[in-house]
Amino acid sequence: MTSPEPTHKQAAEAAAHYAAIVKSSQDAIIGQEPDGTVTSWNPAAEKIFGYATREIIGHSLKRIIPAERHDEEERILRRIARGEAVQHFETVRMRKDGSNFDVSVTASPIQDAAGRIIGVSKMVRDITEHKRLERELRRNELELRTITDHAPEIIGRFDRQLRHIFINPAITGATGKTVEEYIGKTNLELGHPPEICALWTANFNKVFETRQPSELDFSFETPNGVKHYHSRTTPEFGSDGTVGSVVFVSADVTEIKRAERLLRENEERQRLLLKHSPAAIAMLDREMRYIVTSEHWLKQFGIPEQELRGRGHYEIFPEIPERWREIHRHCLAGAIERADADRFERADGRVQWVQWEVRPWYLPSGSVGGIVIFNEDITERKVAEEALQESRDRLSLALGAARMASFEWDIVKNTRHWDDNAHRLFGTNPKTFAGMPEEFFRVIHPEDRTGVQAALAKAVQTGTYTISSNKLDY
């Protein structure tokens, strides 16, 4: 049996259908004679190459081929003449304005009913964007490869069977094994310790199951000794939304861990030094909460240590005056304040005299972390000074009533003090009279100066002296 010949109507319908496809195609569809002369040129060809149909029909297709590629056209025509098709041949073609662009060419022979080749059918697709994306992808892959090849971190990819899909060269420094040894194998197959493999496996499976990143800290025996690592494992999603693999990035944090340990040890030493300091010292944060205090601070203010932990300075001492609180605010802004003697009225009515200094302490970032308060209770000294002053005042009144005077000379510090009675008795001006020996001797009668000088010399040697002088020069 043979198939019936198509009717004239059917043939016409098929031709119309083909013509519609050619007209609406987004690819250039070109018909040629066997010698390469253009016989048909669809609207997409006009748009892609810039030539109108009338400009190209009857001309060689070499018009749209760069001169250095004309031999490509000859080879295609020879293959067509042999009845061969050309599939997706990527090359370069030229627009009417002379600009070149990337194309994919598919060419097929056109045969008549007798099987003779009577023409060429070509489809030319503009792949400029495709090529641009390919180049960008290659560039990104090269950049990624450059980064991973030189990264100090260990970077790897694992499939769902926990086999290595990728590993960067940093692994060699950590294990002594080459990259090639890792690909396609699990960590257990590579001979890593079972206990660390179990830790890694649990971490990877967690990421596969939860579809969320996971972080892990671990220690590992390397050719250079035990190293500490911090790792992050991230899921990789396929086009269907499933997690097909995970990416593992592990950084050597050995030096960081060592620095943290040294910092903790140093902080502990400082805490102990502060705690056992003979001075009253308190370290507070920016919210004026206690961080640590010396034992002397607790003793000075009569506070049990457990009452200070995490509590505020103003909560412990609500009676602190506003002027001190303002000083604390200044110091939290970077100032340093001090006072040699300051009155502190306690909530229970007692009065303490303190010598203090407040200065900021700083975080590694350079910002103020809080303040340190240095305190010394000088109440006893202040009471003794006030008692001494009262005694001097009474002595001065007694001497004044007896028309007597007193003066002091500290021969070690070379300081002198004359009371008001002495200035009145000798007629000296307290504002201008410094009490120097030569000033003192000027008010002594010349006849008595030798005796006074001898008495002073004896006083320096023995600690006591008596001077009797009846004559003064005013």
C-alpha positions as CSV (number, residue, x, y, z in Angstrom):
1,M,0.0,0.0,0.0
2,T,1.1,3.5,-0.6
3,S,0.0,6.7,1.0
4,P,-2.4,8.8,-1.0
5,E,-1.0,11.9,-2.6
6,P,-2.0,15.1,-0.7
7,T,-4.7,17.1,-2.4
8,H,-4.0,20.6,-3.8
9,K,-6.0,22.0,-0.9
10,Q,-3.9,20.1,1.7
11,A,-0.7,21.2,0.0
12,A,-1.8,24.8,0.1
13,E,-2.8,24.6,3.7
14,A,0.6,23.1,4.6
15,A,2.4,25.9,2.7
16,A,0.4,28.5,4.5
17,H,1.1,26.9,7.8
18,Y,4.9,26.8,7.0
19,A,4.8,30.5,5.9
20,A,3.1,31.6,9.1
21,I,5.8,29.8,11.2
22,V,8.6,31.4,9.2
23,K,7.0,34.8,9.5
24,S,6.4,34.7,13.2
25,S,9.7,33.0,14.2
26,Q,12.1,34.9,16.5
27,D,15.0,33.3,14.7
28,A,16.3,34.3,11.3
29,I,15.1,31.8,8.7
30,I,17.0,32.0,5.4
31,G,16.5,30.2,2.1
32,Q,19.5,29.8,-0.3
33,E,20.3,28.4,-3.7
34,P,22.9,25.5,-3.6
35,D,25.5,28.1,-4.6
36,G,24.7,30.3,-1.5
37,T,22.5,33.0,-3.2
38,V,19.7,34.2,-0.8
39,T,16.2,33.3,-1.9
40,S,14.1,34.0,1.2
41,W,14.6,36.3,4.2
42,N,12.0,36.4,7.1
43,P,11.1,39.4,9.3
44,A,13.3,38.1,12.1
45,A,16.3,38.1,9.7
46,E,15.6,41.8,8.9
47,K,15.5,42.6,12.6
48,I,18.6,40.6,13.5
49,F,20.9,41.7,10.6
50,G,19.4,45.1,9.7
51,Y,19.0,44.3,6.0
52,A,15.6,44.6,4.4
53,T,14.4,41.7,2.3
54,R,14.9,43.6,-1.0
55,E,18.5,44.4,0.0
56,I,19.6,40.8,0.5
57,I,17.5,38.6,-2.0
58,G,19.7,37.6,-4.9
59,H,22.9,38.3,-3.1
60,S,25.5,36.0,-1.5
61,L,25.0,35.3,2.2
62,K,28.7,36.3,2.7
63,R,27.4,39.8,3.0
64,I,26.5,39.0,6.6
65,I,29.7,37.0,7.3
66,P,33.0,38.6,8.5
67,A,35.7,38.3,5.8
68,E,37.9,36.1,8.0
69,R,35.0,33.5,8.2
70,H,33.9,33.3,4.6
71,D,35.5,29.8,4.4
72,E,32.9,28.7,7.0
73,E,30.1,29.3,4.4
74,E,32.0,27.3,1.8
75,R,32.3,24.3,4.2
76,I,28.6,24.5,5.1
77,L,27.5,24.5,1.4
78,R,29.8,21.5,0.6
79,R,28.2,19.5,3.5
80,I,24.8,20.5,2.3
81,A,25.7,19.3,-1.2
82,R,26.5,15.9,0.3
83,G,23.1,15.8,1.9
84,E,24.5,16.5,5.4
85,A,22.8,18.8,8.0
86,V,24.7,21.2,10.2
87,Q,23.4,21.3,13.8
88,H,23.9,24.3,16.1
89,F,27.1,25.6,14.7
90,E,28.2,28.5,17.0
91,T,30.1,31.3,15.1
92,V,30.1,35.0,14.5
93,R,28.0,37.0,12.0
94,M,27.9,40.7,11.0
95,R,25.1,43.2,11.0
96,K,24.5,45.8,8.4
97,D,26.2,48.4,10.6
98,G,29.4,46.3,10.6
99,S,29.1,45.1,14.2
100,N,29.7,41.4,14.9
101,F,27.6,39.2,17.2
102,D,27.4,35.6,18.3
103,V,25.0,33.3,16.5
104,S,24.1,29.6,16.4
105,V,23.6,28.3,12.8
106,T,21.5,25.2,11.8
107,A,21.5,24.3,8.1
108,S,19.6,21.6,6.3
109,P,19.4,20.6,2.6
110,I,16.1,21.2,0.6
111,Q,15.2,18.3,-1.6
112,D,12.7,18.0,-4.4
113,A,10.3,15.0,-4.9
114,A,13.1,13.2,-6.7
115,G,15.5,13.7,-3.8
116,R,17.7,16.2,-5.6
117,I,19.2,19.0,-3.5
118,I,17.7,22.2,-4.8
119,G,18.5,24.6,-1.9
120,V,19.5,25.3,1.6
121,S,17.3,26.1,4.7
122,K,19.2,28.0,7.5
123,M,18.1,29.0,10.9
124,V,20.3,31.6,12.6
125,R,19.7,32.4,16.3
126,D,21.2,35.4,18.0
127,I,23.0,34.0,21.1
128,T,24.7,37.2,22.2
129,E,23.0,37.2,25.6
130,H,23.6,33.5,26.0
131,K,27.3,33.9,25.3
132,R,27.5,36.9,27.6
133,L,26.0,34.8,30.4
134,E,28.4,32.0,29.6
135,R,31.4,34.4,29.8
136,E,30.1,35.9,33.1
137,L,29.5,32.4,34.5
138,R,33.1,31.4,33.5
139,R,34.4,34.6,35.1
140,N,32.5,34.0,38.3
141,E,33.7,30.4,38.4
142,L,37.3,31.5,37.9
143,E,36.9,34.2,40.6
144,L,35.4,31.6,42.9
145,R,38.1,29.1,42.2
146,T,40.8,31.8,42.8
147,I,39.2,32.7,46.1
148,T,38.7,29.1,47.3
149,D,42.2,28.1,46.1
150,H,43.8,30.8,48.2
151,A,41.4,31.0,51.1
152,P,42.9,30.1,54.5
153,E,39.6,28.6,55.5
154,I,38.7,25.0,54.6
155,I,35.8,25.0,52.1
156,G,34.1,21.9,51.1
157,R,30.8,20.6,49.5
158,F,29.2,17.3,50.5
159,D,26.4,15.3,48.9
160,R,23.6,13.5,50.9
161,Q,25.9,10.5,51.3
162,L,28.4,12.9,52.9
163,R,31.0,12.3,50.2
164,H,33.2,15.2,49.2
165,I,32.1,16.9,46.0
166,F,34.6,19.7,46.4
167,I,37.4,20.6,48.8
168,N,39.9,23.5,48.5
169,P,43.7,23.2,48.9
170,A,43.6,24.5,52.6
171,I,42.7,20.9,53.5
172,T,46.2,19.8,52.8
173,G,47.7,22.0,55.4
174,A,45.2,20.7,58.0
175,T,45.4,17.0,57.2
176,G,48.4,16.4,55.0
177,K,46.1,14.8,52.3
178,T,45.7,16.2,48.8
179,V,42.5,17.5,47.3
180,E,42.4,14.5,44.9
181,E,42.4,12.1,47.8
182,Y,39.2,13.7,49.2
183,I,36.9,13.8,46.1
184,G,34.2,11.1,46.2
185,K,35.1,9.9,49.7
186,T,33.5,10.3,53.2
187,N,35.5,11.5,56.2
188,L,35.4,8.0,57.6
189,E,36.7,6.5,54.4
190,L,39.6,9.0,54.6
191,G,40.6,7.6,58.0
192,H,39.7,10.5,60.2
193,P,39.0,9.7,63.9
194,P,35.5,8.1,64.3
195,E,34.6,10.5,67.2
196,I,35.2,13.6,65.1
197,C,33.5,12.1,62.1
198,A,30.4,11.4,64.2
199,L,30.4,15.1,65.2
200,W,30.6,16.2,61.6
201,T,28.0,13.7,60.4
202,A,25.5,14.9,63.1
203,N,26.1,18.5,62.0
204,F,25.7,17.8,58.3
205,N,22.5,15.6,58.8
206,K,21.0,18.4,60.9
207,V,21.4,20.8,58.0
208,F,19.9,18.3,55.5
209,E,16.9,17.7,57.8
210,T,16.3,21.3,59.1
211,R,17.3,23.1,55.8
212,Q,18.9,25.7,58.1
213,P,22.6,26.7,58.5
214,S,24.4,25.3,61.5
215,E,27.6,26.2,63.3
216,L,30.1,23.9,65.1
217,D,33.2,24.3,67.1
218,F,35.7,21.4,67.2
219,S,39.3,20.5,67.8
220,F,41.3,18.5,65.3
221,E,44.8,16.9,65.3
222,T,46.8,18.4,62.4
223,P,50.4,17.8,61.3
224,N,51.2,21.0,63.2
225,G,49.5,19.9,66.4
226,V,45.9,20.3,67.8
227,K,44.0,23.1,66.1
228,H,40.7,24.6,67.1
229,Y,38.1,25.3,64.3
230,H,34.8,27.2,64.0
231,S,32.7,26.0,61.1
232,R,29.4,27.0,59.4
233,T,27.5,24.5,57.3
234,T,24.9,25.9,54.8
235,P,22.3,24.0,52.7
236,E,22.4,24.1,48.9
237,F,18.9,24.0,47.3
238,G,18.2,22.3,43.9
239,S,15.7,23.6,41.3
240,D,13.1,21.4,42.9
241,G,13.6,23.0,46.3
242,T,15.3,20.0,48.0
243,V,18.6,20.1,49.7
244,G,21.0,18.2,47.5
245,S,24.3,19.2,49.1
246,V,25.8,21.3,51.9
247,V,28.7,23.8,51.9
248,F,31.1,23.6,54.8
249,V,33.4,26.5,55.7
250,S,35.8,26.0,58.6
251,A,38.2,28.6,60.0
252,D,41.2,28.0,62.2
253,V,40.5,29.9,65.4
254,T,43.4,28.5,67.4
255,E,45.1,31.9,67.9
256,I,41.7,33.5,68.7
257,K,41.0,30.8,71.3
258,R,44.5,31.3,72.7
259,A,44.0,35.1,72.9
260,E,40.6,34.6,74.5
261,R,42.2,32.3,77.1
262,L,45.0,34.8,77.8
263,L,42.5,37.6,78.1
264,R,40.4,35.6,80.6
265,E,43.5,34.8,82.6
266,N,44.6,38.4,82.5
267,E,41.1,39.6,83.5
268,E,41.1,37.1,86.4
269,R,44.5,38.3,87.5
270,Q,43.3,41.9,87.4
271,R,40.2,41.0,89.2
272,L,42.2,39.3,92.0
273,L,44.6,42.3,92.2
274,L,41.7,44.7,92.4
275,K,39.9,42.5,94.9
276,H,42.9,42.2,97.2
277,S,44.1,45.8,96.7
278,P,44.8,47.7,100.0
279,A,42.8,50.6,98.5
280,A,39.0,51.0,98.3
281,I,38.3,50.5,94.5
282,A,35.1,49.8,92.7
283,M,34.7,49.1,88.9
284,L,31.3,49.8,87.4
285,D,29.7,49.6,84.0
286,R,28.0,52.3,82.0
287,E,24.7,51.7,83.9
288,M,26.7,52.2,87.2
289,R,26.3,48.5,88.1
290,Y,29.1,46.9,90.1
291,I,31.5,44.6,88.1
292,V,34.0,44.1,90.9
293,T,35.2,45.7,94.1
294,S,38.2,45.4,96.3
295,E,37.7,43.9,99.8
296,H,38.8,47.2,101.3
297,W,35.8,48.9,99.5
298,L,33.4,46.5,101.2
299,K,35.1,46.9,104.6
300,Q,35.2,50.7,104.3
301,F,31.5,51.0,103.6
302,G,30.4,47.9,105.7
303,I,28.8,46.1,102.8
304,P,28.7,42.3,102.3
305,E,30.0,41.3,98.9
306,Q,26.9,39.3,97.9
307,E,24.8,42.5,98.2
308,L,26.8,44.2,95.4
309,R,26.6,41.6,92.6
310,G,24.7,43.0,89.6
311,R,23.3,45.9,91.7
312,G,23.6,49.6,91.0
313,H,25.8,52.0,92.8
314,Y,22.9,54.4,93.6
315,E,20.8,51.5,94.8
316,I,23.5,50.7,97.4
317,F,24.1,54.4,98.2
318,P,20.8,56.2,97.6
319,E,22.2,59.1,99.6
320,I,24.8,60.0,97.0
321,P,24.4,63.7,96.3
322,E,23.5,65.0,92.9
323,R,26.8,66.8,92.5
324,W,28.6,63.4,92.7
325,R,26.2,61.8,90.2
326,E,27.0,64.7,87.8
327,I,30.7,63.9,88.3
328,H,30.0,60.2,87.4
329,R,28.2,61.4,84.2
330,H,31.2,63.5,83.2
331,C,33.6,60.6,83.8
332,L,31.4,58.3,81.7
333,A,31.9,60.8,79.0
334,G,35.7,60.5,79.4
335,A,36.6,63.0,82.1
336,I,38.8,62.4,85.2
337,E,37.7,64.0,88.5
338,R,39.3,63.9,92.0
339,A,39.0,65.5,95.4
340,D,41.4,65.6,98.3
341,A,38.7,65.9,101.0
342,D,35.0,65.6,100.5
343,R,32.1,65.3,103.0
344,F,29.8,62.3,102.6
345,E,26.7,62.3,104.7
346,R,25.5,58.8,105.1
347,A,21.8,57.7,105.2
348,D,22.2,56.8,108.9
349,G,23.3,60.3,109.8
350,R,27.0,59.5,110.0
351,V,29.5,61.8,108.2
352,Q,32.4,60.3,106.3
353,W,35.3,62.3,104.9
354,V,36.7,60.7,101.7
355,Q,39.5,61.4,99.3
356,W,38.4,60.1,95.9
357,E,39.3,59.9,92.2
358,V,37.0,58.8,89.4
359,R,38.3,57.9,85.9
360,P,36.8,56.0,82.9
361,W,37.8,52.5,81.8
362,Y,37.8,51.7,78.1
363,L,36.6,48.8,75.9
364,P,38.9,47.3,73.2
365,S,36.9,49.4,70.7
366,G,38.0,52.6,72.4
367,S,34.6,53.5,73.8
368,V,34.1,54.0,77.5
369,G,32.9,50.8,79.2
370,G,32.3,52.4,82.6
371,I,34.1,54.1,85.5
372,V,36.5,53.1,88.3
373,I,36.2,54.8,91.7
374,F,39.2,55.0,94.0
375,N,38.2,55.9,97.5
376,E,40.0,56.5,100.8
377,D,38.2,57.1,104.1
378,I,40.0,60.1,105.7
379,T,37.5,60.6,108.5
380,E,39.9,59.9,111.3
381,R,42.5,62.2,109.8
382,K,40.0,64.9,109.2
383,V,38.7,64.7,112.8
384,A,42.4,64.9,114.1
385,E,43.0,67.9,111.9
386,E,39.9,69.6,113.2
387,A,40.9,68.8,116.8
388,L,44.4,70.2,116.1
389,Q,43.0,73.3,114.6
390,E,40.7,73.8,117.6
391,S,43.7,73.3,119.9
392,R,45.7,75.9,118.0
393,D,42.7,78.3,118.1
394,R,42.5,77.9,122.0
395,L,46.3,78.3,122.3
396,S,46.2,81.4,120.1
397,L,43.5,82.9,122.4
398,A,45.5,82.1,125.5
399,L,48.7,83.5,124.0
400,G,46.9,86.6,122.9
401,A,45.4,87.1,126.4
402,A,48.9,86.8,127.9
403,R,50.4,89.0,125.1
404,M,52.5,86.1,124.0
405,A,53.0,84.6,120.5
406,S,54.1,81.3,118.9
407,F,55.7,80.3,115.6
408,E,56.7,77.0,114.0
409,W,59.7,76.2,111.8
410,D,59.8,72.7,110.2
411,I,63.5,72.4,109.5
412,V,63.0,69.3,107.4
413,K,60.5,70.8,105.0
414,N,61.8,74.3,105.6
415,T,58.3,75.7,106.2
416,R,57.3,78.3,108.8
417,H,54.1,79.4,110.5
418,W,53.6,82.5,112.6
419,D,50.3,82.9,114.4
420,D,48.4,86.2,114.4
421,N,49.7,87.1,117.9
422,A,53.3,86.8,116.6
423,H,52.5,89.2,113.7
424,R,50.9,91.6,116.1
425,L,53.7,91.4,118.6
426,F,56.5,91.9,116.0
427,G,54.5,94.2,113.8
428,T,54.9,92.1,110.7
429,N,52.4,91.9,107.8
430,P,51.1,88.3,107.3
431,K,50.6,88.9,103.6
432,T,54.2,90.0,102.9
433,F,56.2,88.4,105.8
434,A,57.4,84.9,104.8
435,G,59.1,84.2,108.2
436,M,62.5,83.6,106.6
437,P,65.4,83.6,109.1
438,E,66.8,86.8,107.9
439,E,63.4,88.5,108.2
440,F,63.1,87.1,111.7
441,F,66.5,88.3,112.8
442,R,65.7,91.8,111.6
443,V,63.1,92.2,114.3
444,I,65.6,91.0,117.0
445,H,67.7,93.7,118.7
446,P,71.3,93.5,117.4
447,E,72.6,92.9,120.9
448,D,70.4,89.7,121.2
449,R,70.9,88.3,117.7
450,T,74.0,86.2,118.6
451,G,72.3,84.6,121.6
452,V,69.1,83.8,119.5
453,Q,71.2,82.2,116.8
454,A,73.0,80.1,119.3
455,A,69.7,79.0,120.9
456,L,68.2,78.0,117.5
457,A,71.4,76.0,116.7
458,K,71.1,74.2,120.0
459,A,67.4,73.5,119.4
460,V,68.3,71.8,116.1
461,Q,70.7,69.6,117.9
462,T,68.8,68.9,121.1
463,G,65.2,69.5,120.3
464,T,64.6,72.2,123.0
465,Y,65.8,75.7,123.5
466,T,65.1,78.9,125.5
467,I,65.5,82.4,124.2
468,S,65.4,85.4,126.4
469,S,65.4,88.7,124.6
470,N,64.1,91.9,126.0
471,K,64.7,94.1,123.0
472,L,63.0,94.1,119.7
473,D,63.6,96.3,116.6
474,Y,60.3,97.5,115.1
